[in-house]
Amino acid sequence: MTSIGDQAFYGCTNLPGIVIPNSVTSIGIQAFYGCSSLTNIKVKWSMPLSLKTSSEVFYNVDTKNCILYVPKGTYNRYASADVWKDFLN
């Protein structure tokens, strides 16, 4: 898998978590729009994937409580990267 298309998981209110492999090089607009039950996201990239804004990809995802798991040693990269820094955990 190399991309997650526009609105791929749009409105999946029962999606609790997702693992995004490092083979994914793009995430489409509103890919996780309305995924209000999303509590954890695990990413595999050593460098954060560049996204425009969280409202375009993660609209209605509680980024203050959703846990973002990143590869060991990459915390600072994600903590300062647009969109990814919106995840507080």
N, C-alpha and C positions, 0 to 999 in steps of 0.2 A: 504494500500500500504506500503510495507516495503523496496522496493528498486527501484532505477531508473537505468535501465540496460544500458549496453554499447551502445553508439550511439543512445539512446532513442529519442533525439530531434535533431539529427545530421542534419545540414543544414536547420533547421526551421528558415528561414530568416525573417519571419513575426511574430515571437513570441515576444511580447513586455514585458511580465512579467510572473512570475511563483511563486506559493506558494508551499513550500516544508513542508509537515506536519512532526511532531516529530516522527511519526511512521516509517519514512524512516531511515534506518540504513546503507545504502550504496548507493553510486552513482558511476556508471560504467564509464569506460574510454570513453572519447569523448562524454559523455552524452549530452552536450550542445555545441558541436563543430559546429562552423559556425553560431551560433545564434546571428548574427550581430545586430539585432534590439532589443535585450534584454536590457531593460532599468531599470528593477527593479526585485529583487529577495527577497522574504519574507521567512525567515526560522523560524521554531518554536522550535528549540532545545535550551535548556538552556546551553548546552556545545556544542561548534562547532564540527561538524562531521569531523573526520580526513580524509583528502584527500591527495593523493601523491603530485600532482602539478596542478596549475591552467591550464597549457597548456594541460594537459591530460583531464581535465573536461570542462574547460571554454575557450578553444582555440577560438580566434577571437571574444570573448565577450569583450567589452570595459569596463574593470574593473575600469578604472579611472572615468567613467561617469555613469556606471550602479549603481543604488542605492541598497544597501544591507540593508534590514530591519531585525533587530534581536530583540528578546524579551527584554523587559525592564530590565535593570540591567546587561545585558550581553555584553555590548559594549566592555569593556576592554578585555574580553576573545576572542572575534572575531578579535579585532584590533591587537592581538598578535599571532593569530593562523595561521599556514601555510595555504596558499591558500586564506583564508578569509581575511587576512590582505592586499591582493592585491586590494580589493575593497576600494576605497578611500572615498566613500560617504556612 
